[in-house]
Amino acid sequence: YKYNLNKKIAITPGLAVIFNPEHNSNNDTIFVGTIRTTFKF
């Protein structure tokens, strides 16, 4: 998804999910959220 705030600024959300960190099923799943802001000049 990409949300344009105006002609020059856009925001793109992201989500990364890591199952079995370190290849160990005893570790909990990790969720990482990101927000990318793009400026056009």
PDB file of N, CA, C, O and CB in Angstrom:
ATOM      1  N   TYR A   1       0.829  -1.173   0.000  1.00  0.00           N
ATOM      2  CA  TYR A   1       0.000   0.000   0.000  1.00  0.00           C
ATOM      3  C   TYR A   1       0.876   1.239   0.000  1.00  0.00           C
ATOM      4  O   TYR A   1       1.994   1.230   0.515  1.00  0.00           O
ATOM      5  CB  TYR A   1      -0.944  -0.003   1.197  1.00  0.00           C
ATOM      6  N   LYS A   2       0.354   2.292  -0.580  1.00  0.00           N
ATOM      7  CA  LYS A   2       1.071   3.556  -0.623  1.00  0.00           C
ATOM      8  C   LYS A   2       0.048   4.666  -0.456  1.00  0.00           C
ATOM      9  O   LYS A   2      -0.914   4.751  -1.219  1.00  0.00           O
ATOM     10  CB  LYS A   2       1.880   3.717  -1.954  1.00  0.00           C
ATOM     11  N   TYR A   3       0.254   5.510   0.535  1.00  0.00           N
ATOM     12  CA  TYR A   3      -0.661   6.606   0.812  1.00  0.00           C
ATOM     13  C   TYR A   3       0.005   7.921   0.437  1.00  0.00           C
ATOM     14  O   TYR A   3       1.011   8.303   1.033  1.00  0.00           O
ATOM     15  CB  TYR A   3      -1.089   6.610   2.298  1.00  0.00           C
ATOM     16  N   ASN A   4      -0.553   8.612  -0.546  1.00  0.00           N
ATOM     17  CA  ASN A   4      -0.024   9.910  -0.961  1.00  0.00           C
ATOM     18  C   ASN A   4      -0.661  10.991  -0.098  1.00  0.00           C
ATOM     19  O   ASN A   4      -1.879  11.169  -0.102  1.00  0.00           O
ATOM     20  CB  ASN A   4      -0.293  10.174  -2.477  1.00  0.00           C
ATOM     21  N   LEU A   5       0.178  11.708   0.638  1.00  0.00           N
ATOM     22  CA  LEU A   5      -0.332  12.828   1.429  1.00  0.00           C
ATOM     23  C   LEU A   5      -0.568  14.044   0.547  1.00  0.00           C
ATOM     24  O   LEU A   5      -1.524  14.794   0.743  1.00  0.00           O
ATOM     25  CB  LEU A   5       0.643  13.176   2.563  1.00  0.00           C
ATOM     26  N   ASN A   6       0.315  14.227  -0.422  1.00  0.00           N
ATOM     27  CA  ASN A   6       0.169  15.259  -1.446  1.00  0.00           C
ATOM     28  C   ASN A   6       1.060  14.848  -2.618  1.00  0.00           C
ATOM     29  O   ASN A   6       1.485  13.694  -2.677  1.00  0.00           O
ATOM     30  CB  ASN A   6       0.554  16.699  -0.892  1.00  0.00           C
ATOM     31  N   LYS A   7       1.354  15.755  -3.551  1.00  0.00           N
ATOM     32  CA  LYS A   7       2.164  15.406  -4.725  1.00  0.00           C
ATOM     33  C   LYS A   7       3.605  15.067  -4.367  1.00  0.00           C
ATOM     34  O   LYS A   7       4.274  14.358  -5.119  1.00  0.00           O
ATOM     35  CB  LYS A   7       2.150  16.545  -5.719  1.00  0.00           C
ATOM     36  N   LYS A   8       4.090  15.557  -3.239  1.00  0.00           N
ATOM     37  CA  LYS A   8       5.507  15.435  -2.897  1.00  0.00           C
ATOM     38  C   LYS A   8       5.819  14.459  -1.760  1.00  0.00           C
ATOM     39  O   LYS A   8       6.981  14.098  -1.573  1.00  0.00           O
ATOM     40  CB  LYS A   8       6.029  16.770  -2.534  1.00  0.00           C
ATOM     41  N   ILE A   9       4.809  14.023  -0.993  1.00  0.00           N
ATOM     42  CA  ILE A   9       5.061  13.171   0.163  1.00  0.00           C
ATOM     43  C   ILE A   9       4.161  11.935   0.105  1.00  0.00           C
ATOM     44  O   ILE A   9       2.952  12.042  -0.100  1.00  0.00           O
ATOM     45  CB  ILE A   9       4.828  13.954   1.479  1.00  0.00           C
ATOM     46  N   ALA A  10       4.773  10.754   0.290  1.00  0.00           N
ATOM     47  CA  ALA A  10       4.021   9.497   0.310  1.00  0.00           C
ATOM     48  C   ALA A  10       4.484   8.655   1.504  1.00  0.00           C
ATOM     49  O   ALA A  10       5.652   8.700   1.892  1.00  0.00           O
ATOM     50  CB  ALA A  10       4.207   8.710  -1.033  1.00  0.00           C
ATOM     51  N   ILE A  11       3.568   7.900   2.070  1.00  0.00           N
ATOM     52  CA  ILE A  11       3.866   7.025   3.202  1.00  0.00           C
ATOM     53  C   ILE A  11       3.534   5.596   2.812  1.00  0.00           C
ATOM     54  O   ILE A  11       2.460   5.322   2.274  1.00  0.00           O
ATOM     55  CB  ILE A  11       3.074   7.453   4.474  1.00  0.00           C
ATOM     56  N   THR A  12       4.475   4.671   3.091  1.00  0.00           N
ATOM     57  CA  THR A  12       4.287   3.255   2.785  1.00  0.00           C
ATOM     58  C   THR A  12       4.505   2.447   4.064  1.00  0.00           C
ATOM     59  O   THR A  12       5.610   2.446   4.606  1.00  0.00           O
ATOM     60  CB  THR A  12       5.263   2.786   1.651  1.00  0.00           C
ATOM     61  N   PRO A  13       3.473   1.761   4.556  1.00  0.00           N
ATOM     62  CA  PRO A  13       3.659   0.917   5.744  1.00  0.00           C
ATOM     63  C   PRO A  13       4.227  -0.444   5.361  1.00  0.00           C
ATOM     64  O   PRO A  13       4.110  -0.872   4.213  1.00  0.00           O
ATOM     65  CB  PRO A  13       2.330   0.739   6.493  1.00  0.00           C
ATOM     66  N   GLY A  14       4.837  -1.116   6.322  1.00  0.00           N
ATOM     67  CA  GLY A  14       5.372  -2.448   6.074  1.00  0.00           C
ATOM     68  C   GLY A  14       5.320  -3.300   7.324  1.00  0.00           C
ATOM     69  O   GLY A  14       5.281  -2.779   8.439  1.00  0.00           O
ATOM     70  N   LEU A  15       5.318  -4.613   7.141  1.00  0.00           N
ATOM     71  CA  LEU A  15       5.306  -5.550   8.262  1.00  0.00           C
ATOM     72  C   LEU A  15       6.166  -6.752   7.903  1.00  0.00           C
ATOM     73  O   LEU A  15       6.000  -7.351   6.841  1.00  0.00           O
ATOM     74  CB  LEU A  15       3.853  -5.991   8.615  1.00  0.00           C
ATOM     75  N   ALA A  16       7.088  -7.100   8.797  1.00  0.00           N
ATOM     76  CA  ALA A  16       7.912  -8.300   8.622  1.00  0.00           C
ATOM     77  C   ALA A  16       7.610  -9.240   9.783  1.00  0.00           C
ATOM     78  O   ALA A  16       7.551  -8.816  10.937  1.00  0.00           O
ATOM     79  CB  ALA A  16       9.453  -7.946   8.558  1.00  0.00           C
ATOM     80  N   VAL A  17       7.418 -10.517   9.470  1.00  0.00           N
ATOM     81  CA  VAL A  17       7.139 -11.525  10.483  1.00  0.00           C
ATOM     82  C   VAL A  17       8.234 -12.581  10.419  1.00  0.00           C
ATOM     83  O   VAL A  17       8.509 -13.135   9.354  1.00  0.00           O
ATOM     84  CB  VAL A  17       5.728 -12.163  10.277  1.00  0.00           C
ATOM     85  N   ILE A  18       8.857 -12.858  11.556  1.00  0.00           N
ATOM     86  CA  ILE A  18       9.940 -13.841  11.617  1.00  0.00           C
ATOM     87  C   ILE A  18       9.457 -15.028  12.455  1.00  0.00           C
ATOM     88  O   ILE A  18       9.249 -14.910  13.662  1.00  0.00           O
ATOM     89  CB  ILE A  18      11.254 -13.212  12.223  1.00  0.00           C
ATOM     90  N   PHE A  19       9.287 -16.165  11.792  1.00  0.00           N
ATOM     91  CA  PHE A  19       8.867 -17.382  12.466  1.00  0.00           C
ATOM     92  C   PHE A  19      10.103 -18.179  12.890  1.00  0.00           C
ATOM     93  O   PHE A  19      11.068 -18.260  12.131  1.00  0.00           O
ATOM     94  CB  PHE A  19       7.948 -18.232  11.547  1.00  0.00           C
ATOM     95  N   ASN A  20      10.091 -18.757  14.069  1.00  0.00           N
ATOM     96  CA  ASN A  20      11.191 -19.573  14.591  1.00  0.00           C
ATOM     97  C   ASN A  20      12.541 -18.862  14.475  1.00  0.00           C
ATOM     98  O   ASN A  20      13.424 -19.338  13.762  1.00  0.00           O
ATOM     99  CB  ASN A  20      11.248 -20.906  13.854  1.00  0.00           C
ATOM    100  N   PRO A  21      12.715 -17.722  15.169  1.00  0.00           N
ATOM    101  CA  PRO A  21      14.001 -17.035  15.118  1.00  0.00           C
ATOM    102  C   PRO A  21      15.146 -17.971  15.516  1.00  0.00           C
ATOM    103  O   PRO A  21      14.996 -18.799  16.415  1.00  0.00           O
ATOM    104  CB  PRO A  21      13.981 -15.807  16.034  1.00  0.00           C
ATOM    105  N   GLU A  22      16.276 -17.833  14.846  1.00  0.00           N
ATOM    106  CA  GLU A  22      17.469 -18.664  15.049  1.00  0.00           C
ATOM    107  C   GLU A  22      17.166 -20.140  14.799  1.00  0.00           C
ATOM    108  O   GLU A  22      17.851 -21.011  15.337  1.00  0.00           O
ATOM    109  CB  GLU A  22      18.014 -18.477  16.473  1.00  0.00           C
ATOM    110  N   HIS A  23      16.147 -20.429  13.987  1.00  0.00           N
ATOM    111  CA  HIS A  23      15.737 -21.798  13.641  1.00  0.00           C
ATOM    112  C   HIS A  23      15.435 -22.625  14.885  1.00  0.00           C
ATOM    113  O   HIS A  23      15.687 -23.830  14.926  1.00  0.00           O
ATOM    114  CB  HIS A  23      16.826 -22.486  12.815  1.00  0.00           C
ATOM    115  N   ASN A  24      14.885 -21.946  15.908  1.00  0.00           N
ATOM    116  CA  ASN A  24      14.552 -22.604  17.161  1.00  0.00           C
ATOM    117  C   ASN A  24      13.059 -22.416  17.403  1.00  0.00           C
ATOM    118  O   ASN A  24      12.597 -21.293  17.601  1.00  0.00           O
ATOM    119  CB  ASN A  24      15.400 -22.036  18.351  1.00  0.00           C
ATOM    120  N   SER A  25      12.301 -23.518  17.387  1.00  0.00           N
ATOM    121  CA  SER A  25      10.844 -23.424  17.531  1.00  0.00           C
ATOM    122  C   SER A  25      10.426 -23.000  18.935  1.00  0.00           C
ATOM    123  O   SER A  25       9.257 -22.678  19.146  1.00  0.00           O
ATOM    124  CB  SER A  25      10.201 -24.758  17.192  1.00  0.00           C
ATOM    125  N   ASN A  26      11.344 -22.989  19.904  1.00  0.00           N
ATOM    126  CA  ASN A  26      11.028 -22.522  21.257  1.00  0.00           C
ATOM    127  C   ASN A  26      10.972 -21.001  21.346  1.00  0.00           C
ATOM    128  O   ASN A  26      10.407 -20.458  22.295  1.00  0.00           O
ATOM    129  CB  ASN A  26      12.053 -23.051  22.242  1.00  0.00           C
ATOM    130  N   ASN A  27      11.556 -20.303  20.358  1.00  0.00           N
ATOM    131  CA  ASN A  27      11.538 -18.840  20.344  1.00  0.00           C
ATOM    132  C   ASN A  27      10.198 -18.342  19.825  1.00  0.00           C
ATOM    133  O   ASN A  27       9.599 -18.951  18.939  1.00  0.00           O
ATOM    134  CB  ASN A  27      12.690 -18.284  19.480  1.00  0.00           C
ATOM    135  N   ASP A  28       9.734 -17.234  20.381  1.00  0.00           N
ATOM    136  CA  ASP A  28       8.481 -16.632  19.948  1.00  0.00           C
ATOM    137  C   ASP A  28       8.625 -15.995  18.569  1.00  0.00           C
ATOM    138  O   ASP A  28       9.720 -15.615  18.156  1.00  0.00           O
ATOM    139  CB  ASP A  28       8.014 -15.591  20.964  1.00  0.00           C
ATOM    140  N   THR A  29       7.504 -15.886  17.870  1.00  0.00           N
ATOM    141  CA  THR A  29       7.468 -15.196  16.580  1.00  0.00           C
ATOM    142  C   THR A  29       7.703 -13.705  16.807  1.00  0.00           C
ATOM    143  O   THR A  29       7.198 -13.135  17.775  1.00  0.00           O
ATOM    144  CB  THR A  29       6.107 -15.439  15.851  1.00  0.00           C
ATOM    145  N   ILE A  30       8.467 -13.074  15.920  1.00  0.00           N
ATOM    146  CA  ILE A  30       8.790 -11.646  16.025  1.00  0.00           C
ATOM    147  C   ILE A  30       8.046 -10.883  14.928  1.00  0.00           C
ATOM    148  O   ILE A  30       8.061 -11.281  13.763  1.00  0.00           O
ATOM    149  CB  ILE A  30      10.336 -11.410  15.915  1.00  0.00           C
ATOM    150  N   PHE A  31       7.401  -9.788  15.311  1.00  0.00           N
ATOM    151  CA  PHE A  31       6.711  -8.904  14.366  1.00  0.00           C
ATOM    152  C   PHE A  31       7.443  -7.570  14.354  1.00  0.00           C
ATOM    153  O   PHE A  31       7.696  -6.988  15.409  1.00  0.00           O
ATOM    154  CB  PHE A  31       5.195  -8.716  14.749  1.00  0.00           C
ATOM    155  N   VAL A  32       7.784  -7.081  13.161  1.00  0.00           N
ATOM    156  CA  VAL A  32       8.487  -5.806  13.014  1.00  0.00           C
ATOM    157  C   VAL A  32       7.668  -4.915  12.084  1.00  0.00           C
ATOM    158  O   VAL A  32       7.440  -5.258  10.924  1.00  0.00           O
ATOM    159  CB  VAL A  32       9.944  -6.015  12.461  1.00  0.00           C
ATOM    160  N   GLY A  33       7.230  -3.775  12.599  1.00  0.00           N
ATOM    161  CA  GLY A  33       6.474  -2.819  11.789  1.00  0.00           C
ATOM    162  C   GLY A  33       7.375  -1.689  11.320  1.00  0.00           C
ATOM    163  O   GLY A  33       8.261  -1.241  12.047  1.00  0.00           O
ATOM    164  N   THR A  34       7.134  -1.233  10.091  1.00  0.00           N
ATOM    165  CA  THR A  34       7.931  -0.137   9.538  1.00  0.00           C
ATOM    166  C   THR A  34       7.022   0.888   8.859  1.00  0.00           C
ATOM    167  O   THR A  34       5.916   0.575   8.418  1.00  0.00           O
ATOM    168  CB  THR A  34       8.979  -0.677   8.533  1.00  0.00           C
ATOM    169  N   ILE A  35       7.517   2.099   8.793  1.00  0.00           N
ATOM    170  CA  ILE A  35       6.840   3.161   8.028  1.00  0.00           C
ATOM    171  C   ILE A  35       7.907   3.861   7.198  1.00  0.00           C
ATOM    172  O   ILE A  35       8.880   4.385   7.741  1.00  0.00           O
ATOM    173  CB  ILE A  35       6.080   4.190   8.980  1.00  0.00           C
ATOM    174  N   ARG A  36       7.724   3.868   5.876  1.00  0.00           N
ATOM    175  CA  ARG A  36       8.658   4.536   4.975  1.00  0.00           C
ATOM    176  C   ARG A  36       7.998   5.817   4.476  1.00  0.00           C
ATOM    177  O   ARG A  36       6.855   5.796   4.021  1.00  0.00           O
ATOM    178  CB  ARG A  36       9.067   3.604   3.779  1.00  0.00           C
ATOM    179  N   THR A  37       8.707   6.908   4.561  1.00  0.00           N
ATOM    180  CA  THR A  37       8.223   8.189   4.057  1.00  0.00           C
ATOM    181  C   THR A  37       9.093   8.587   2.863  1.00  0.00           C
ATOM    182  O   THR A  37      10.319   8.616   2.963  1.00  0.00           O
ATOM    183  CB  THR A  37       8.253   9.293   5.177  1.00  0.00           C
ATOM    184  N   THR A  38       8.452   8.890   1.741  1.00  0.00           N
ATOM    185  CA  THR A  38       9.157   9.252   0.516  1.00  0.00           C
ATOM    186  C   THR A  38       8.879  10.725   0.183  1.00  0.00           C
ATOM    187  O   THR A  38       7.727  11.150   0.089  1.00  0.00           O
ATOM    188  CB  THR A  38       8.727   8.326  -0.663  1.00  0.00           C
ATOM    189  N   PHE A  39       9.951  11.481   0.010  1.00  0.00           N
ATOM    190  CA  PHE A  39       9.857  12.883  -0.367  1.00  0.00           C
ATOM    191  C   PHE A  39      10.358  13.053  -1.786  1.00  0.00           C
ATOM    192  O   PHE A  39      11.430  12.554  -2.127  1.00  0.00           O
ATOM    193  CB  PHE A  39      10.654  13.776   0.605  1.00  0.00           C
ATOM    194  N   LYS A  40       9.604  13.745  -2.614  1.00  0.00           N
ATOM    195  CA  LYS A  40      10.027  14.020  -3.995  1.00  0.00           C
ATOM    196  C   LYS A  40      10.379  15.499  -4.119  1.00  0.00           C
ATOM    197  O   LYS A  40       9.611  16.370  -3.713  1.00  0.00           O
ATOM    198  CB  LYS A  40       8.907  13.629  -5.021  1.00  0.00           C
ATOM    199  N   PHE A  41      11.554  15.765  -4.686  1.00  0.00           N
ATOM    200  CA  PHE A  41      12.005  17.142  -4.877  1.00  0.00           C
ATOM    201  C   PHE A  41      11.996  17.510  -6.330  1.00  0.00           C
ATOM    202  O   PHE A  41      12.346  18.635  -6.684  1.00  0.00           O
ATOM    203  CB  PHE A  41      13.391  17.341  -4.304  1.00  0.00           C
TER     204      PHE A  41
END
